[in-house]
Amino acid sequence: MSFSVEIDHVSSHERSVQRLPRQNEPRFSKRGADLDRVGEISDGRDHGHLVVVGRGGAVTTFRALYYSLIEEADVDVRLVTTVEPDYLRRLSRELDMGETLVCAVPSLESPIGVLEAADFFVGKGADLVTVSGEESSLGDYCSEMDGENLEAKDVPDRFSGLTESGLAPLALAGINPLEVRHGAEQMYTQVSPENQYNPALNLASALHSLDDQGYAEIMTCIYSTRLYGFGPLIKQLMHETVCKHQKGQTFHAEHGPELHRHTAQRLLGGHPDIAPLFLSTDTHEEVKHSFSSDIEVDGHSLQSLNDRTLGDSLDAELNAMRSEVEDVGRPSAHIELKTLSHQSIGKLAAFLQYLAYYSALIRDVAPFTQPDVESLQRQSLENRF
């Protein structure tokens, strides 16, 4: 496995007591992805700008994958998850609509916001690609606008980001989704219900144990700009999958080391109902210090750092926080990617899907429902008309 999961201050005994009845493989991991069709819809396009319009897990997963692999993108990518007119107008002024492709990916429940935002750009001359199910409003709209639709099958949208829904916009951004999907499939096999003890189930069990101990909040502390996009994905997966019937934990996402200047005080000195989940990678570009100045900082010469790298400094920040957490006796977990590649990013996204799935099963809630989200969407639709 290309990343490790460490769980501190939660005993192996506490983790091992979580035994679930034998489960069939969930449809999100056995669904597959038509990568040939993804290639057909993305090859040969010459757009300079890509506007990804969406709501929910498919676009949230796309954000996580895209931020991690952003240096490989060969077009300017903008993400639209709102109908805020100020933002849409600003984008329309910044982008040449004649060189813009809109990729619209809706949530399964209601596509109205996606339709509104997509139509704004299409009306100004942008081309259109959609990823939607059979006989969907978005697919019908795409046909009327002479766009191209990639059919997506029925998978709850927060679990669909490793299918065509998330991989098509990735390919349209110029990033090859093949190895991302391969990494996801490897992780799906490793943490499937066939393996009663696996790292996703272990972490889900540990989080449930913390929940029982009064840790109602989990602070995801992310120490890599390339992994920042996973913050919103973790929040959506854990909230929408688990938080029903007054169960589940609140997940936050903060960026390290900036969180040391504000959120650390809450984590270390505030009410003891919050535990950190660290997310980091060992992979950084090697950039060595090259101080010419010999000034001192708290008695240390800057030039003494010249045999070390900026990655070493980032590790020093992460290890300082982990040490402080240990000193105050706060439980923690750590997901660490040993490499940062297409495959490892796919593995991480798949791991988080199963983490949410197992967390719901442990609490005896249905993992694929979202009743309050659906109620809210119905109300938003009624308010429009």
C-alpha positions as CSV (number, residue, x, y, z in Angstrom):
1,M,0.0,0.0,0.0
2,S,1.4,3.4,-0.9
3,F,0.1,5.1,2.2
4,S,0.0,4.1,5.9
5,V,-2.7,4.5,8.5
6,E,-1.5,5.1,12.0
7,I,-4.0,5.2,14.9
8,D,-2.6,6.5,18.2
9,H,-4.0,6.3,21.7
10,V,-6.8,3.9,20.5
11,S,-6.0,0.3,21.5
12,S,-6.0,-2.6,19.1
13,H,-8.6,-4.3,21.3
14,E,-11.0,-1.4,20.9
15,R,-10.5,-1.5,17.1
16,S,-11.0,-5.3,16.8
17,V,-14.3,-5.5,18.6
18,Q,-16.1,-4.0,15.6
19,R,-17.3,-7.0,13.7
20,L,-19.8,-6.4,11.0
21,P,-22.1,-9.0,9.5
22,R,-20.8,-10.3,6.2
23,Q,-21.5,-7.6,3.6
24,N,-21.8,-7.8,-0.2
25,E,-19.4,-5.6,-2.2
26,P,-21.1,-2.1,-2.4
27,R,-22.1,-1.0,-5.9
28,F,-19.7,2.0,-5.9
29,S,-16.7,-0.3,-5.9
30,K,-18.0,-3.0,-8.3
31,R,-19.6,-0.5,-10.7
32,G,-16.5,0.0,-12.9
33,A,-15.7,2.9,-15.2
34,D,-15.9,3.1,-19.0
35,L,-12.5,4.6,-19.6
36,D,-12.8,4.1,-23.3
37,R,-15.8,6.3,-23.5
38,V,-14.1,8.8,-21.2
39,G,-11.2,8.9,-23.7
40,E,-13.6,9.3,-26.7
41,I,-15.2,12.3,-25.1
42,S,-11.9,14.0,-24.1
43,D,-9.6,13.2,-27.0
44,G,-9.0,15.7,-29.8
45,R,-10.5,18.7,-28.0
46,D,-8.6,22.0,-28.1
47,H,-10.3,24.1,-25.5
48,G,-8.2,26.5,-23.5
49,H,-10.5,26.7,-20.5
50,L,-12.5,24.1,-18.7
51,V,-15.4,25.1,-16.4
52,V,-16.5,22.1,-14.3
53,V,-20.0,22.8,-13.1
54,G,-21.4,20.4,-10.4
55,R,-22.8,19.7,-7.0
56,G,-22.0,16.9,-4.7
57,G,-19.5,14.1,-4.5
58,A,-18.5,13.7,-8.2
59,V,-17.3,17.3,-8.4
60,T,-15.9,17.1,-4.8
61,T,-13.8,14.1,-5.8
62,F,-12.8,15.8,-9.0
63,R,-11.5,18.7,-6.9
64,A,-9.4,16.4,-4.8
65,L,-7.9,14.5,-7.8
66,Y,-7.3,17.7,-9.8
67,Y,-5.5,19.6,-7.0
68,S,-3.3,16.6,-6.4
69,L,-2.3,16.3,-10.0
70,I,-2.7,20.0,-11.0
71,E,0.7,20.3,-12.6
72,E,-0.3,17.9,-15.4
73,A,-3.3,19.8,-16.4
74,D,-2.9,21.4,-19.9
75,V,-5.9,23.8,-19.7
76,D,-7.1,26.5,-17.4
77,V,-9.6,24.8,-15.0
78,R,-12.3,26.6,-13.0
79,L,-14.7,25.0,-10.6
80,V,-18.3,26.2,-10.3
81,T,-20.5,24.8,-7.4
82,T,-22.8,27.9,-7.0
83,V,-25.2,30.0,-9.0
84,E,-23.8,33.2,-7.4
85,P,-24.2,35.7,-10.2
86,D,-21.1,37.8,-9.1
87,Y,-18.9,34.7,-9.5
88,L,-20.4,33.6,-12.8
89,R,-20.1,37.0,-14.3
90,R,-16.5,37.4,-13.2
91,L,-15.6,34.1,-14.8
92,S,-17.4,35.1,-18.0
93,R,-15.3,38.2,-18.1
94,E,-12.0,36.4,-17.4
95,L,-12.5,33.6,-19.9
96,D,-12.8,33.6,-23.7
97,M,-16.2,31.8,-24.1
98,G,-15.2,30.7,-27.6
99,E,-12.3,28.7,-26.1
100,T,-14.3,27.4,-23.1
101,L,-15.7,24.0,-22.5
102,V,-18.3,23.4,-19.8
103,C,-18.4,20.0,-18.2
104,A,-21.6,19.7,-16.1
105,V,-21.9,16.9,-13.5
106,P,-25.1,17.0,-11.4
107,S,-26.1,15.4,-8.2
108,L,-28.6,12.6,-8.6
109,E,-31.4,14.3,-6.6
110,S,-31.8,17.6,-8.4
111,P,-29.8,19.1,-11.3
112,I,-31.4,22.6,-11.2
113,G,-28.4,24.5,-9.9
114,V,-26.1,22.8,-12.4
115,L,-28.5,23.5,-15.2
116,E,-28.6,27.2,-14.3
117,A,-24.9,27.6,-14.1
118,A,-24.2,25.6,-17.2
119,D,-26.8,27.6,-19.2
120,F,-25.2,30.8,-18.1
121,F,-21.9,29.9,-19.9
122,V,-23.5,28.0,-22.8
123,G,-25.6,31.1,-23.5
124,K,-22.4,33.1,-23.9
125,G,-20.9,30.7,-26.4
126,A,-19.2,27.9,-24.4
127,D,-19.3,24.3,-25.6
128,L,-21.0,21.7,-23.4
129,V,-20.2,18.2,-22.2
130,T,-22.4,16.6,-19.6
131,V,-22.1,13.4,-17.5
132,S,-25.6,12.3,-16.5
133,G,-27.9,9.4,-16.3
134,E,-30.4,8.1,-18.8
135,E,-33.5,10.2,-19.4
136,S,-32.2,13.0,-17.1
137,S,-33.0,16.7,-17.3
138,L,-29.3,17.5,-17.8
139,G,-29.0,14.9,-20.6
140,D,-32.1,16.3,-22.3
141,Y,-30.7,19.8,-22.0
142,C,-27.3,18.7,-23.4
143,S,-29.1,17.2,-26.5
144,E,-31.0,20.4,-27.1
145,M,-27.8,22.5,-26.8
146,D,-26.0,20.2,-29.3
147,G,-23.6,19.1,-26.6
148,E,-22.1,15.7,-25.9
149,N,-23.4,13.5,-23.0
150,L,-21.5,10.7,-21.3
151,E,-24.0,8.4,-19.7
152,A,-23.4,7.8,-16.0
153,K,-25.1,5.0,-14.1
154,D,-26.9,5.2,-10.8
155,V,-24.3,5.5,-8.1
156,P,-24.8,7.9,-5.1
157,D,-23.0,11.0,-6.2
158,R,-20.6,11.2,-3.3
159,F,-19.4,7.7,-4.2
160,S,-19.3,8.3,-8.0
161,G,-16.1,10.4,-8.3
162,L,-14.0,7.4,-9.3
163,T,-16.4,6.6,-12.2
164,E,-17.0,8.6,-15.3
165,S,-18.6,11.4,-13.2
166,G,-15.2,12.4,-11.7
167,L,-12.8,10.9,-14.3
168,A,-14.3,12.6,-17.4
169,P,-13.6,16.1,-16.2
170,L,-10.2,15.0,-15.1
171,A,-9.4,13.8,-18.6
172,L,-10.9,17.0,-20.1
173,A,-8.4,18.8,-17.9
174,G,-5.6,16.9,-19.6
175,I,-4.9,14.5,-16.8
176,N,-4.8,10.8,-17.6
177,P,-7.4,9.0,-15.4
178,L,-6.2,5.5,-16.2
179,E,-3.8,5.0,-13.3
180,V,-6.1,6.9,-10.9
181,R,-8.7,4.3,-11.6
182,H,-6.2,1.5,-11.3
183,G,-5.1,2.7,-7.9
184,A,-8.8,2.9,-6.8
185,E,-9.4,-0.6,-7.9
186,Q,-6.4,-1.9,-6.0
187,M,-7.7,-0.2,-2.8
188,Y,-11.2,-1.4,-3.4
189,T,-9.9,-5.0,-3.4
190,Q,-7.7,-4.4,-0.3
191,V,-10.5,-2.9,1.9
192,S,-13.5,-4.8,0.5
193,P,-15.9,-6.6,2.9
194,E,-14.2,-9.8,1.9
195,N,-11.3,-8.7,4.2
196,Q,-12.9,-8.5,7.7
197,Y,-9.9,-6.7,9.1
198,N,-8.6,-4.0,6.8
199,P,-7.2,-0.4,7.3
200,A,-10.5,1.3,6.3
201,L,-12.5,-0.7,8.7
202,N,-9.9,-0.3,11.4
203,L,-10.0,3.5,11.1
204,A,-13.8,3.5,11.0
205,S,-13.8,1.4,14.1
206,A,-11.3,3.8,15.8
207,L,-13.4,6.8,15.0
208,H,-16.5,5.2,16.3
209,S,-14.6,4.3,19.5
210,L,-13.6,8.0,19.8
211,D,-17.2,9.0,19.2
212,D,-18.3,6.8,22.1
213,Q,-15.6,8.5,24.3
214,G,-17.1,11.9,23.6
215,Y,-15.0,13.0,20.7
216,A,-17.8,14.4,18.6
217,E,-15.5,16.4,16.3
218,I,-12.6,15.3,14.0
219,M,-10.1,17.9,12.8
220,T,-8.5,16.8,9.5
221,C,-5.1,18.5,9.5
222,I,-3.7,18.5,6.0
223,Y,0.0,19.1,5.5
224,S,0.2,19.3,1.7
225,T,-1.2,21.8,-0.7
226,R,-1.7,19.0,-3.2
227,L,-3.9,17.2,-0.7
228,Y,-6.0,20.2,0.3
229,G,-8.8,19.2,-2.1
230,F,-9.4,16.1,0.0
231,G,-10.7,18.2,2.9
232,P,-14.1,18.9,1.3
233,L,-14.3,15.3,0.1
234,I,-13.8,13.9,3.6
235,K,-16.4,16.2,5.0
236,Q,-19.0,15.3,2.4
237,L,-18.4,11.5,2.6
238,M,-18.5,11.4,6.4
239,H,-21.4,13.8,7.0
240,E,-23.7,12.7,4.2
241,T,-23.0,9.0,4.7
242,V,-22.9,8.7,8.5
243,C,-24.8,11.7,10.1
244,K,-28.3,10.4,10.3
245,H,-30.6,9.7,13.3
246,Q,-28.5,11.9,15.5
247,K,-25.4,9.8,14.9
248,G,-22.0,10.6,13.5
249,Q,-19.2,13.1,14.0
250,T,-18.5,16.5,12.7
251,F,-15.5,16.7,10.4
252,H,-13.5,19.9,9.9
253,A,-10.5,20.4,7.5
254,E,-7.6,22.7,8.2
255,H,-4.4,23.4,6.3
256,G,-1.1,22.9,8.1
257,P,1.1,24.5,9.2
258,E,-1.2,27.6,9.0
259,L,-3.6,25.9,11.4
260,H,-0.9,26.3,14.1
261,R,-1.7,30.0,14.2
262,H,-5.4,29.6,15.1
263,T,-7.0,26.2,15.1
264,A,-4.2,24.6,17.2
265,Q,-5.4,26.6,20.1
266,R,-8.9,25.1,19.8
267,L,-7.5,21.6,19.3
268,L,-5.0,21.7,22.2
269,G,-6.5,24.1,24.6
270,G,-10.3,24.1,24.0
271,H,-13.0,21.7,25.0
272,P,-11.6,18.1,24.8
273,D,-14.2,16.9,22.4
274,I,-12.1,17.1,19.2
275,A,-9.4,14.8,17.9
276,P,-7.0,15.3,14.9
277,L,-6.8,13.2,11.8
278,F,-3.5,14.0,10.1
279,L,-3.1,13.8,6.3
280,S,0.3,14.2,4.8
281,T,2.7,12.9,2.2
282,D,6.4,11.9,2.2
283,T,6.8,13.2,-1.4
284,H,8.1,16.7,-1.9
285,E,10.3,18.4,-4.4
286,E,13.8,18.7,-3.0
287,V,14.4,22.4,-2.4
288,K,17.4,23.1,-0.2
289,H,17.8,26.2,1.9
290,S,20.5,28.6,0.6
291,F,20.6,31.4,3.2
292,S,23.4,33.9,2.6
293,S,22.5,35.8,5.7
294,D,23.9,34.6,9.0
295,I,21.4,36.3,11.3
296,E,20.1,34.3,14.3
297,V,16.6,33.2,15.1
298,D,16.2,32.4,18.8
299,G,19.9,31.6,19.0
300,H,20.1,29.5,15.8
301,S,22.0,30.6,12.7
302,L,20.0,30.6,9.5
303,Q,22.9,29.2,7.7
304,S,22.8,26.0,9.8
305,L,19.7,25.1,7.8
306,N,21.6,25.1,4.5
307,D,22.1,21.4,4.5
308,R,18.4,20.8,4.9
309,T,15.3,21.1,2.7
310,L,12.0,22.9,2.8
311,G,10.4,19.5,3.1
312,D,12.4,19.0,6.3
313,S,10.9,22.2,7.7
314,L,7.4,21.1,6.8
315,D,8.0,17.8,8.6
316,A,9.2,19.7,11.6
317,E,5.9,21.6,11.7
318,L,3.9,18.4,11.4
319,N,5.9,16.6,14.0
320,A,5.7,19.5,16.4
321,M,1.9,19.3,16.2
322,R,1.8,15.5,16.6
323,S,4.1,15.9,19.6
324,E,1.9,18.5,21.2
325,V,-1.2,16.4,20.6
326,E,0.6,13.5,22.3
327,D,1.7,15.6,25.3
328,V,-1.9,16.6,26.0
329,G,-3.1,13.0,25.8
330,R,-5.3,13.6,22.8
331,P,-6.0,10.6,20.5
332,S,-5.1,10.9,16.8
333,A,-4.9,9.1,13.5
334,H,-2.5,9.7,10.6
335,I,-3.0,8.9,6.9
336,E,0.4,9.2,5.2
337,L,1.0,8.8,1.5
338,K,4.5,7.4,0.9
339,T,4.3,8.5,-2.7
340,L,2.1,11.1,-4.4
341,S,1.1,9.7,-7.8
342,H,-1.9,9.0,-9.9
343,Q,-2.3,5.6,-8.3
344,S,-1.8,6.7,-4.7
345,I,-4.4,9.5,-5.2
346,G,-6.9,7.0,-6.6
347,K,-6.1,4.7,-3.6
348,L,-6.7,7.5,-1.1
349,A,-10.1,8.5,-2.6
350,A,-11.2,4.8,-2.6
351,F,-10.0,4.4,0.9
352,L,-12.1,7.4,2.1
353,Q,-15.2,6.0,0.3
354,Y,-14.9,2.8,2.3
355,L,-14.1,4.6,5.5
356,A,-17.4,6.4,5.2
357,Y,-19.3,3.2,4.2
358,Y,-17.9,1.2,7.2
359,S,-18.5,4.2,9.5
360,A,-22.2,4.1,8.6
361,L,-22.5,0.3,8.9
362,I,-20.9,0.4,12.4
363,R,-23.5,2.9,13.5
364,D,-26.3,0.9,11.9
365,V,-27.3,3.7,9.5
366,A,-28.0,3.3,5.8
367,P,-24.9,4.5,4.0
368,F,-26.5,5.4,0.7
369,T,-29.3,7.6,1.8
370,Q,-29.3,11.4,2.4
371,P,-32.9,12.3,3.5
372,D,-32.2,15.7,4.8
373,V,-30.1,16.7,1.8
374,E,-33.0,15.6,-0.5
375,S,-35.5,17.5,1.6
376,L,-33.4,20.6,1.3
377,Q,-33.0,20.2,-2.4
378,R,-36.8,19.9,-2.9
379,Q,-37.3,23.0,-0.9
380,S,-34.7,24.9,-2.9
381,L,-36.5,23.8,-6.1
382,E,-39.9,24.8,-4.8
383,N,-38.6,28.2,-3.8
384,R,-37.4,28.9,-7.4
385,F,-40.8,28.2,-9.0
